[in-house]
Amino acid sequence: MGLLLGVILPVLLILLPMIILVVIGKRKAGRVMFGLAVLGCSLLGVAVPILATYLAAQGLMYNFGPDEPKCVIGAGVFLFVGYLANILGLPIIGVAFFPPKQAV
């Protein structure tokens, strides 16, 4: 349970906005809808690393006893990695899947 909460769920949570954007991009949505999807995933990408860090901290504390000191400094990595992945990944995916303008 500690591995699931400490590593697997936070990583999947960080990748969630990018997965949503890829799914919407594969559906060949219109330019306006895809632009709104990029904006929505960007806003989701702001909140997701905070939740991933909280989940990782809970997963690291899972194996500690009630009287043991709880050090969860390693969970802070998910905050940095989450923001870095969303800042770099969302624009790249957005450009890769952006629908071309229709020729008249």
N, C-alpha and C positions, 0 to 999 in steps of 0.2 A: 504494500500500500504506500510505503514511503517513496519508492521509486516512481510509482504512478503519479503521485501528487508532487513530488520533488523535481521531476525531469520531464516526463512524457506529456502530461497535461499542459504545463507551461509552454513547452515548445509548440504543441499543436495550437494553443491559444494565440501565440505570437504569429503563427503562420495563417491564422484564420482570415484576416483581411485580404491577404494575397490569394488565398484559395477562393474566396468569394469573388474577387476581381477576375480571376482566371475563368471561373464558371460563367460569370456574366459575359465575359469577352468571347467565350466559345459559342454563346447563344446568338451572336451577331445582333446585338441590340443597336438601336439607333445612336447617333452621336450625342444627342441630349441625354438620353437615358444612361449611356456609358459615362458621360461626364458627371452625372449625378452619382453614379456608382463609384467613380473614383473619389469624389468628394466625401461620400458616405464612408468608404473604406479608409480614407485618410483620417476622418474623425474617429472611427473605430480604432484605428492604429494608435491614437493618442491614449485611449483608455486601456487598451489590452495589455501593454507591458506592466502597468501597475497591478492589474489583476493577476497576471502571470507571476509577478514577484511575490504577491501575497500567497498564492497557491504553493509556490516553491518553498516559502518560509514555513508554511504549515506542513509540507511534506518532510522538510528537514527536522522539524520539531516532533514528528510522529514517533520516533524511536527513543526520545528522551524520557526519563522518568520524571515524576512530579517534583523531586527535590534537586534535580541536576540543573546546572546553568545551561541556558539555551543560547547557542551562538549560531545565528543564521546569516552571517555576512555573505556567504556564497550565493544566497538568493538574490542579492543586489545585482548580480551579473545579468539576470533576466531583464532588468530595467534598461540597462545599457544596450544589450543585444537586441531587445525588442524594438527600441526606438531606432537603432541603427538599421535593422532589417526592414522596418516599415519606411524609413526615410529613403533607403536605397531601392528596396524592392517594388514598392507601389508605383513610382514613376516609370521604372523600367517595364513593368507589366502593362501599365497604362499606355505607353508608347507602342509596345509590341502588339497589343490587341486593339488599338484605336481604329475604329472603322474609317476607311478612306472616304473622302468627299465624293458624292455622286456626280458624275459628269452629265451635263445637260445636253 
